[in-house]
Amino acid sequence: MSFPILSTLIWIPILGIILLFFIPKKQTKYVEYIPVFITGIQFLLTMVMTLFWYKKNTENEVFQFIEKKKWISLPLGDMGTMEINYYLGVDGLSLPILCMSSLVLLLVSFYCLRKTYSKNFFYLFFLECIAIYGTFLSLDFFLFYVFFELVLLPMYFLIGIWGGEKREYASIKFFLYTLLGSLFILMVMICLAFSITKDTSNPLPQYTFDIIKMTNPASFLPNSLLSLENETLIMGISLRKIAFLLLCLGFSIKLPLFPFHTWLPDAHVEAPTPVSVILASILLKMGGYGIIRIALPIFPDMLKTSASLLGILAVISIIYAGLNALAQKDLKKMIAYSSVSQMGFVILGIASGTQEGLAGAIFQMVSHGFIAAGLFFLVGIIQERTDSKDIENFSGLASHIKNYSQITFFFFFAALGIPGLSAFIAEFFVLLGTFISSHSNKFLSVWFTIIAVFGLLISATYYLWTLQRMFLGKFFLKNKPTSFILKDITTQEWILFIPLIILILLLGIFPNTLLEILNPFTNRLIPFFNYE
């Protein structure tokens, strides 16, 4: 297709910024409709891409809708040249995450119709949209890093200005933690750039940030810093393994993985509902996406020697975050810790190095995106109704707000992995891939699986206990007069949940809908891990 659909996806929010700029202050009632219009266009474009993918994609066509233009060319004298490209493409990894992100952003825009937000809020929202799409579409490491970093800035202000009482603390903590992870990624990116050349036959190196080139061992300069031939050790560890671990560390902080998770509950609790939804549904997935897109294909030989470490951290995250969720009294904080636990399954699937585990990890990222959006919308709605999100302040809600209660039951059961819903498929493939994995010690693989199953039991405990305390029994609502009428779900709010419910059911009952897109990607990636 000649139409630059990927560039349109990334940059069309600029049109939204321009439209907002020209809306007079007295016409603020039109401000909220512009984000719905822009994110609606983005959603339609991703649907067009998906239909094209089902119709045209074959096993041999790796990337679709490719756009590549020269961006920066830097002469380095006798050292050669450095080239950075505006390079975009979509494949079986990025397409499902793009579809999930586009729907979530559209629903967030629709949610914002319920409350008046300033133009400044939506300026930052549009910047966040640009960064999100740019991150998932970039095939040049430098371009990827620019968008990956751009995510931090609008999110910092969205939490710091429109957040709760401790918003400054939460926003600074979020920014510093994720910036630290980005610095680890930056170090490896620079080392890779000076280890890769576009043409090995050219006497002067043509350094490049092309991610596709980086996945080809033949593109490494002989005896360069991160080449396969370089046997330099630092404290007994090869440079390639150090680079791989630094990339995993940088992306794991964004995920987040234990012990780098502490920024997430604070950010969620203080962030306004639309920001919490974006953070949980989309931004967390950038960590897993970065590992799968960059770390694994560039350093496939390092997975086997690092799989046990990743698996240990993954199961600790699953159990530790689950126990923390069990101890929470704040509903939003409980869901935030549950997200950390669920992201542990993503790392566990990646560490397995199997097609089943990897497919389960990607499936989990997409599934959790839909489930987390529904959960945080539910928290936002009850908080708006009652000015509270403390679990102990509610009891017997099912007898007064039946539709709200039924939707909450659905999303809680979806989150704990009931068969027939999307999370069950994701967790099953992760557990299956972990059990049959040969990348870590077989004894450890079995125990990783057993511990992860125990983590599912913990998640069932805190979700069911929360349902029992908040929705069953005698009706109780703290600090509200007896004449207070608790409003149930409105028609406008139903529109938020219906598409999420349909997709969670669709992926749970017909998982091939997603697996048909994922399988060609995982089929190409898995052979990399057998490289010796």
MIKEKE-120816 format. One record per residue (C-alpha): residue number from 1; residue in one letter; x, y, z. Coordinates in pm, whole numbers, padded with zeros to 5 digits. Layout:
<rs>
R    i  aa    east   north      up
R  NUM   a       X       Y       Z
...
</rs>
This chain:
<rs>
R    i  aa    east   north      up
R    1   m   00000   00000   00000
R    2   s   00138   00341  -00097
R    3   f  -00061   00530   00166
R    4   p   00167   00597   00470
R    5   i  -00069   00434   00716
R    6   l   00191   00390   00991
R    7   s   00304   00752   00981
R    8   t  -00061   00857   00986
R    9   l  -00115   00647   01298
R   10   i   00177   00812   01474
R   11   w   00135   01174   01371
R   12   i  -00240   01230   01334
R   13   p  -00261   01341   01702
R   14   i  -00082   01658   01585
R   15   l  -00406   01741   01401
R   16   g  -00583   01704   01735
R   17   i  -00337   01943   01900
R   18   i  -00396   02200   01624
R   19   l  -00774   02169   01653
R   20   l  -00756   02212   02031
R   21   f  -00539   02520   01990
R   22   f  -00801   02696   01777
R   23   i  -01099   02619   02002
R   24   p  -01195   02937   02193
R   25   k  -01192   02922   02573
R   26   k  -01569   02981   02582
R   27   q  -01632   02670   02368
R   28   t  -01479   02414   02605
R   29   k  -01775   02178   02554
R   30   y  -01617   02074   02222
R   31   v  -01273   01999   02367
R   32   e  -01356   01642   02481
R   33   y  -01487   01539   02138
R   34   i  -01158   01598   01955
R   35   p  -00972   01310   02130
R   36   v  -01264   01079   02048
R   37   f  -01240   01184   01683
R   38   i  -00861   01139   01660
R   39   t  -00841   00809   01849
R   40   g  -01140   00689   01647
R   41   i  -00943   00744   01326
R   42   q  -00645   00559   01474
R   43   f  -00867   00269   01575
R   44   l  -01017   00246   01225
R   45   l  -00669   00249   01070
R   46   t  -00558  -00041   01290
R   47   m  -00871  -00233   01190
R   48   v  -00785  -00176   00824
R   49   m  -00433  -00305   00890
R   50   t  -00572  -00613   01066
R   51   l  -00810  -00696   00779
R   52   f  -00525  -00652   00531
R   53   w  -00306  -00877   00747
R   54   y  -00558  -01162   00753
R   55   k  -00605  -01130   00378
R   56   k  -00246  -01086   00259
R   57   n   00000  -01212   00518
R   58   t   00212  -01522   00443
R   59   e   00489  -01696   00633
R   60   n   00750  -01522   00417
R   61   e   00620  -01169   00466
R   62   v   00777  -01060   00794
R   63   f   00688  -00691   00808
R   64   q   00402  -00508   00642
R   65   f   00334  -00141   00556
R   66   i   00708  -00066   00571
R   67   e   00813   00301   00558
R   68   k   01183   00382   00543
R   69   k   01342   00723   00489
R   70   k   01689   00855   00560
R   71   w   01677   01077   00866
R   72   i   02027   01148   01000
R   73   s   02358   01077   00827
R   74   l   02666   01159   01030
R   75   p   03019   01140   00877
R   76   l   03274   01008   01127
R   77   g   03590   01062   00922
R   78   d   03819   00759   00919
R   79   m   03574   00574   01144
R   80   g   03310   00560   00868
R   81   t   02953   00695   00880
R   82   m   02657   00675   01115
R   83   e   02307   00639   00971
R   84   i   01973   00678   01147
R   85   n   01653   00608   00954
R   86   y   01287   00688   00994
R   87   y   01202   00319   00971
R   88   l   00855   00182   01050
R   89   g   00691  -00157   01009
R   90   v   00434  -00387   01165
R   91   d   00444  -00764   01216
R   92   g   00274  -01038   01419
R   93   l   00420  -00902   01742
R   94   s   00328  -00536   01707
R   95   l  -00010  -00567   01530
R   96   p  -00205  -00726   01822
R   97   i  -00059  -00477   02070
R   98   l  -00142  -00189   01835
R   99   c  -00503  -00308   01804
R  100   m  -00534  -00338   02182
R  101   s  -00376   00005   02235
R  102   s  -00595   00176   01976
R  103   l  -00914   00043   02136
R  104   v  -00801   00136   02488
R  105   l  -00707   00489   02381
R  106   l  -01046   00530   02211
R  107   l  -01226   00412   02526
R  108   v  -01014   00644   02741
R  109   s  -01117   00934   02517
R  110   f  -01478   00829   02550
R  111   y  -01443   00803   02929
R  112   c  -01315   01163   02937
R  113   l  -01653   01280   02802
R  114   r  -01793   01214   03150
R  115   k  -01579   01481   03314
R  116   t  -01440   01816   03204
R  117   y  -01066   01818   03139
R  118   s  -00865   02117   03025
R  119   k  -00703   02156   02685
R  120   n  -00362   02109   02851
R  121   f  -00468   01762   02964
R  122   f  -00549   01663   02606
R  123   y  -00231   01823   02467
R  124   l  -00038   01581   02688
R  125   f  -00274   01297   02599
R  126   f  -00202   01347   02228
R  127   l   00174   01352   02293
R  128   e   00133   01024   02478
R  129   c  -00054   00878   02179
R  130   i   00231   00978   01946
R  131   a   00488   00814   02175
R  132   i   00284   00494   02215
R  133   y   00233   00432   01843
R  134   g   00589   00535   01762
R  135   t   00732   00288   02011
R  136   f   00537  -00009   01875
R  137   l   00606   00074   01508
R  138   s   00975   00172   01507
R  139   l   01229  -00059   01344
R  140   d   01525   00174   01401
R  141   f   01666   00146   01755
R  142   f   01736   00519   01781
R  143   l   01385   00608   01665
R  144   f   01242   00348   01903
R  145   y   01438   00500   02190
R  146   v   01316   00852   02110
R  147   f   00952   00742   02127
R  148   f   01018   00515   02427
R  149   e   01160   00811   02617
R  150   l   00888   01051   02498
R  151   v   00634   00835   02684
R  152   l   00779   00954   03017
R  153   l   00729   01327   02977
R  154   p   00351   01358   02923
R  155   m   00285   01080   03176
R  156   y   00492   01267   03436
R  157   f   00276   01578   03397
R  158   l  -00052   01387   03367
R  159   i   00012   01225   03706
R  160   g   00185   01526   03865
R  161   i  -00086   01782   03774
R  162   w  -00414   01585   03766
R  163   g  -00329   01318   04023
R  164   g  -00422   01273   04390
R  165   e  -00280   01416   04709
R  166   k   00065   01255   04669
R  167   r   00083   01317   04295
R  168   e   00422   01495   04302
R  169   y   00588   01207   04486
R  170   a   00428   00945   04258
R  171   s   00514   01127   03936
R  172   i   00877   01189   04034
R  173   k   00919   00827   04144
R  174   f   00768   00705   03817
R  175   f   00995   00932   03613
R  176   l   01318   00846   03796
R  177   y   01262   00470   03795
R  178   t   01173   00449   03428
R  179   l   01446   00696   03330
R  180   l   01700   00474   03506
R  181   g   01582   00180   03297
R  182   s   01609   00390   02982
R  183   l   01972   00473   03061
R  184   f   02061   00102   03068
R  185   i   01896   00063   02729
R  186   l   02082   00368   02596
R  187   m   02420   00221   02692
R  188   v   02351  -00101   02504
R  189   m   02208   00088   02206
R  190   i   02531   00287   02165
R  191   c   02743  -00027   02191
R  192   l   02528  -00203   01934
R  193   a   02540   00088   01691
R  194   f   02920   00073   01683
R  195   s   02915  -00305   01642
R  196   i   02680  -00320   01340
R  197   t   02745  -00219   00981
R  198   k   02510  -00201   00684
R  199   d   02766  -00360   00451
R  200   t   03051  -00575   00584
R  201   s   03227  -00564   00246
R  202   n   03274  -00187   00269
R  203   p   03620  -00097   00410
R  204   l   03470   00190   00609
R  205   p   03195   00083   00851
R  206   q   02846   00218   00788
R  207   y   02713   00211   01142
R  208   t   02337   00173   01173
R  209   f   02061   00148   01433
R  210   d   01855  -00082   01210
R  211   i   01695  -00340   01444
R  212   i   01658  -00592   01158
R  213   k   02030  -00567   01081
R  214   m   02109  -00612   01450
R  215   t   01930  -00949   01453
R  216   n   02163  -01081   01180
R  217   p   02497  -01210   01320
R  218   a   02658  -01140   00980
R  219   s   02602  -00766   01030
R  220   f   02837  -00748   01329
R  221   l   03182  -00610   01261
R  222   p   03455  -00871   01325
R  223   n   03580  -00850   01684
R  224   s   03357  -00552   01756
R  225   l   03239  -00486   02110
R  226   l   02930  -00708   02094
R  227   s   03026  -00946   01814
R  228   l   03005  -01322   01864
R  229   e   03383  -01351   01828
R  230   n   03461  -01107   02110
R  231   e   03558  -01316   02413
R  232   t   03628  -01023   02647
R  233   l   03505  -01094   03000
R  234   i   03415  -00852   03279
R  235   m   03413  -01031   03616
R  236   g   03380  -01356   03426
R  237   i   03077  -01243   03225
R  238   s   03086  -01190   02848
R  239   l   03003  -00849   02704
R  240   r   02711  -00993   02509
R  241   k   02558  -01135   02825
R  242   i   02607  -00806   03009
R  243   a   02437  -00622   02720
R  244   f   02149  -00870   02717
R  245   l   02097  -00841   03093
R  246   l   02112  -00460   03080
R  247   l   01843  -00457   02811
R  248   c   01627  -00696   03014
R  249   l   01686  -00482   03324
R  250   g   01593  -00161   03145
R  251   f   01275  -00304   02997
R  252   s   01184  -00491   03317
R  253   i   01171  -00165   03512
R  254   k   00904  -00046   03270
R  255   l   00717  -00379   03291
R  256   p   00770  -00374   03599
R  257   l   00942  -00681   03741
R  258   f   01044  -00745   04101
R  259   p   01235  -00572   04262
R  260   f   01181  -00268   04034
R  261   h   00802  -00261   04075
R  262   t   00754  -00015   04363
R  263   w   00685   00287   04139
R  264   l   00374   00127   03990
R  265   p   00132   00109   04288
R  266   d   00211   00470   04385
R  267   a   00161   00591   04028
R  268   h  -00169   00405   03992
R  269   v  -00315   00522   04322
R  270   e  -00241   00890   04250
R  271   a  -00313   00896   03876
R  272   p  -00659   00997   03748
R  273   t  -00861   00711   03601
R  274   p  -00785   00776   03229
R  275   v  -00412   00789   03305
R  276   s  -00429   00472   03517
R  277   v  -00591   00289   03227
R  278   i  -00321   00399   02980
R  279   l  -00048   00314   03229
R  280   a  -00175  -00037   03308
R  281   s  -00310  -00138   02968
R  282   i  -00042   00003   02739
R  283   l   00270   00144   02903
R  284   l   00349  -00170   03102
R  285   k   00343  -00370   02779
R  286   m   00632  -00164   02641
R  287   g   00865  -00349   02875
R  288   g   00768  -00695   02751
R  289   y   00753  -00569   02392
R  290   g   01106  -00428   02418
R  291   i   01248  -00757   02541
R  292   i   01075  -00958   02268
R  293   r   01141  -00708   01987
R  294   i   01501  -00613   02073
R  295   a   01674  -00818   02345
R  296   l   01575  -01169   02231
R  297   p   01639  -01145   01853
R  298   i   01969  -00955   01893
R  299   f   02109  -01175   02173
R  300   p   01934  -01512   02124
R  301   d   02244  -01699   02239
R  302   m   02220  -01534   02580
R  303   l   01870  -01654   02667
R  304   k   01977  -02006   02763
R  305   t   02237  -01881   03012
R  306   s   02000  -01618   03156
R  307   a   01669  -01808   03151
R  308   s   01697  -01933   03510
R  309   l   01760  -01583   03646
R  310   l   01465  -01439   03451
R  311   g   01246  -01728   03564
R  312   i   01337  -01676   03930
R  313   l   01255  -01305   03913
R  314   a   00930  -01384   03730
R  315   v   00799  -01629   03991
R  316   i   00904  -01396   04274
R  317   s   00704  -01119   04105
R  318   i   00401  -01347   04070
R  319   i   00403  -01455   04434
R  320   y   00531  -01139   04605
R  321   a   00299  -00902   04416
R  322   g   00008  -01142   04472
R  323   l   00066  -01145   04848
R  324   n   00089  -00765   04846
R  325   a  -00241  -00745   04658
R  326   l  -00397  -00971   04919
R  327   a  -00295  -00727   05194
R  328   q  -00431  -00410   05031
R  329   k  -00730  -00212   05157
R  330   d  -00726   00030   04861
R  331   l  -00905  -00126   04561
R  332   k  -00691   00059   04309
R  333   k  -00368  -00044   04478
R  334   m  -00483  -00406   04489
R  335   i  -00541  -00403   04113
R  336   a  -00202  -00233   04063
R  337   y  -00023  -00512   04250
R  338   s  -00223  -00771   04057
R  339   s  -00085  -00614   03737
R  340   v   00271  -00667   03863
R  341   s   00183  -01031   03931
R  342   q   00029  -01074   03586
R  343   m   00334  -00921   03418
R  344   g   00542  -01185   03593
R  345   f   00376  -01438   03361
R  346   v   00501  -01238   03063
R  347   i   00863  -01269   03178
R  348   l   00813  -01636   03265
R  349   g   00686  -01707   02913
R  350   i   00980  -01518   02763
R  351   a   01228  -01706   02984
R  352   s   01090  -02041   02868
R  353   g   01234  -01987   02519
R  354   t   00955  -02204   02375
R  355   q   00697  -02117   02113
R  356   e   00417  -02194   02358
R  357   g   00566  -01975   02630
R  358   l   00640  -01687   02398
R  359   a   00293  -01698   02242
R  360   g   00148  -01707   02594
R  361   a   00354  -01403   02696
R  362   i   00229  -01195   02401
R  363   f  -00124  -01326   02451
R  364   q  -00099  -01220   02816
R  365   m   00006  -00867   02722
R  366   v  -00295  -00826   02493
R  367   s  -00539  -00996   02732
R  368   h  -00420  -00797   03035
R  369   g  -00454  -00477   02834
R  370   f  -00828  -00535   02795
R  371   i  -00883  -00666   03150
R  372   a  -00682  -00390   03321
R  373   a  -00874  -00123   03128
R  374   g  -01204  -00262   03254
R  375   l  -01080  -00293   03612
R  376   f  -00953   00064   03635
R  377   f  -01267   00202   03469
R  378   l  -01467   00023   03739
R  379   v  -01256   00173   04017
R  380   g  -01291   00519   03864
R  381   i  -01670   00490   03843
R  382   i  -01720   00377   04205
R  383   q  -01477   00643   04326
R  384   e  -01673   00913   04142
R  385   r  -02001   00786   04290
R  386   t  -01884   00761   04652
R  387   d  -01556   00957   04683
R  388   s  -01393   00637   04808
R  389   k  -01200   00336   04681
R  390   d  -01129   00166   05013
R  391   i  -01254  -00193   05014
R  392   e  -01361  -00171   05379
R  393   n  -01598   00118   05304
R  394   f  -01833  -00102   05099
R  395   s  -02055  -00402   05155
R  396   g  -02354  -00556   04979
R  397   l  -02320  -00345   04663
R  398   a  -02474  -00623   04454
R  399   s  -02816  -00552   04606
R  400   h  -02810  -00184   04501
R  401   i  -02604  -00152   04180
R  402   k  -02666  -00483   04005
R  403   n  -02523  -00403   03662
R  404   y  -02206  -00254   03810
R  405   s  -02169  -00563   04030
R  406   q  -02218  -00804   03740
R  407   i  -01956  -00625   03530
R  408   t  -01713  -00626   03825
R  409   f  -01768  -01000   03876
R  410   f  -01692  -01057   03507
R  411   f  -01365  -00861   03507
R  412   f  -01250  -01010   03839
R  413   f  -01311  -01362   03708
R  414   a  -01137  -01268   03382
R  415   a  -00835  -01143   03577
R  416   l  -00802  -01459   03784
R  417   g  -00804  -01677   03471
R  418   i  -01139  -01857   03453
R  419   p  -01158  -02098   03152
R  420   g  -01341  -01947   02857
R  421   l  -01184  -01605   02913
R  422   s  -00867  -01464   02759
R  423   a  -00634  -01475   03061
R  424   f  -00683  -01852   03096
R  425   i  -00546  -01913   02744
R  426   a  -00248  -01682   02807
R  427   e  -00158  -01838   03142
R  428   f  -00206  -02192   03011
R  429   f   00041  -02139   02726
R  430   v   00292  -01972   02960
R  431   l   00272  -02261   03207
R  432   l   00291  -02520   02927
R  433   g   00591  -02349   02769
R  434   t   00765  -02320   03106
R  435   f   00706  -02686   03191
R  436   i   00855  -02816   02863
R  437   s   01137  -02559   02851
R  438   s   01493  -02681   02813
R  439   h   01653  -02337   02845
R  440   s   01671  -02346   03222
R  441   n   01748  -02648   03440
R  442   k   01466  -02905   03401
R  443   f   01425  -02919   03778
R  444   l   01382  -02540   03784
R  445   s   01136  -02546   03493
R  446   v   00908  -02782   03684
R  447   w   00931  -02573   04000
R  448   f   00874  -02249   03811
R  449   t   00550  -02401   03680
R  450   i   00440  -02521   04024
R  451   i   00511  -02184   04189
R  452   a   00334  -01994   03910
R  453   v   00025  -02214   03957
R  454   f   00036  -02130   04328
R  455   g   00042  -01763   04221
R  456   l  -00288  -01822   04037
R  457   l  -00433  -01953   04363
R  458   i  -00325  -01634   04540
R  459   s  -00487  -01418   04271
R  460   a  -00812  -01613   04306
R  461   t  -00796  -01553   04682
R  462   y  -00767  -01175   04674
R  463   y  -01017  -01128   04393
R  464   l  -01279  -01352   04553
R  465   w  -01221  -01204   04897
R  466   t  -01268  -00855   04755
R  467   l  -01593  -00959   04584
R  468   q  -01718  -01111   04908
R  469   r  -01637  -00801   05115
R  470   m  -01763  -00538   04871
R  471   f  -02059  -00695   04694
R  472   l  -02211  -00963   04916
R  473   g  -02382  -00944   05252
R  474   k  -02577  -00656   05404
R  475   f  -02558  -00322   05221
R  476   f  -02318  -00076   05380
R  477   l  -02167   00246   05250
R  478   k  -01943   00441   05484
R  479   n  -01997   00815   05539
R  480   k  -02316   00828   05330
R  481   p  -02665   00913   05460
R  482   t  -02929   00642   05446
R  483   s  -03121   00843   05185
R  484   f  -02825   00840   04947
R  485   i  -02908   00673   04613
R  486   l  -02616   00490   04453
R  487   k  -02647   00521   04075
R  488   d  -02593   00211   03863
R  489   i  -02408   00186   03530
R  490   t  -02531   00439   03273
R  491   t  -02571   00381   02900
R  492   q  -02259   00583   02833
R  493   e  -02062   00364   03076
R  494   w  -02195   00045   02918
R  495   i  -02025   00155   02595
R  496   l  -01691   00142   02779
R  497   f  -01733  -00217   02890
R  498   i  -01917  -00392   02606
R  499   p  -01623  -00401   02359
R  500   l  -01384  -00516   02633
R  501   i  -01621  -00794   02743
R  502   i  -01670  -00911   02384
R  503   l  -01296  -00925   02315
R  504   i  -01214  -01104   02641
R  505   l  -01476  -01367   02555
R  506   l  -01365  -01386   02190
R  507   l  -00999  -01446   02280
R  508   g  -01099  -01696   02547
R  509   i  -01330  -01902   02325
R  510   f  -01157  -01850   01989
R  511   p  -00787  -01796   02074
R  512   n  -00687  -01870   01715
R  513   t  -00816  -01522   01631
R  514   l  -00496  -01392   01790
R  515   l  -00271  -01698   01754
R  516   e  -00299  -01687   01373
R  517   i  -00128  -01347   01387
R  518   l   00127  -01449   01652
R  519   n   00234  -01789   01517
R  520   p   00431  -01669   01211
R  521   f   00628  -01435   01438
R  522   t   00703  -01696   01704
R  523   n   00790  -01953   01434
R  524   r   01060  -01717   01307
R  525   l   01191  -01620   01649
R  526   i   01221  -01960   01820
R  527   p   01493  -02100   01586
R  528   f   01715  -01809   01695
R  529   f   01740  -01963   02042
R  530   n   01902  -02278   01906
R  531   y   02197  -02073   01786
R  532   e   02525  -02198   01928
</rs>
